């Protein structure tokens, strides 16, 4: 067994089979190992094993919703693993505030910067909830960023965007 810091661990089995287990953050071409064996005739043979590790990149799909003024809205963002060996870690699903920092709740704003509600997220389901605090507001809402990480710690972001339609009062002449 040979461990190379920042890369991974190489193990050579008695039959000469080389197994490489990369560190979670390692991608690229490894240093490799040289294996020396002796055949049945006593002749030494060497071979070099050099692994190439491709990145596992998760993906995400945004969500949108439309509802009248004053109505709570939800949208389900989805995160997809880049490979089954590195599934999405649901415990890492979080909103990002306007500074890009993880937050359990984020203030929702109009494009002009007016505070109009709050966003929250359910880590288990990926459902983002927009709760209006200014029930008179209608129009666009600045999207909230939602982030998750896979088992390798690779982050992926998407957005949830609610839109608020105006409620128009109607009446009849009597």
Steps between C-alpha positions, in 0.01 A plus 500: 500500500627845405323823599576823321365804692258709297456216252397166649601147594637230272473134602660211313337158542709178499393435139636841394163675474529867595213678675502879531269680743523876435449764767155660469636823355754346260450518123750470218785262426650323799868450570457128449691200629741255342431134568780244473412131462690187416348263246504116523841488333651738758514792260427835668239718333398856590194699407384846593140575594394865466137581579299788361215624718229705331300750704154407621282804443149515645229701324196695616169609354337832602139546604244774437148574617228758438221595740284800596601763755515381860514128416777272632683340206724194470733358241704179500861533390670175405859392545640209300817312584775498242564133574342248741832479690449864607132546589353836602525550876153628600639641826694755293196646321482864601396844385773753424457857619584801282866464607510134395502371858287199608178602677190323634285798401559778248319832459314516168532828314351677202742596218503849657628358831176523701452219756185313400523158666718211614638182346554169681598153372414144603826300479321167459284598204677798343177700528569872531223708657439869434289662771389856413524761774384791280165371380442809285805432279467350154768447238837335475694357793879475501580126474649327804806279453483144630814289543579134566819295510570145395686239706830636361416850623442637149247784522224563248261798493162575351221753561138525599303791351146586608292757310210685657197592290274790600155442640264730313184588688183472298159640567157537348284806470181474702 
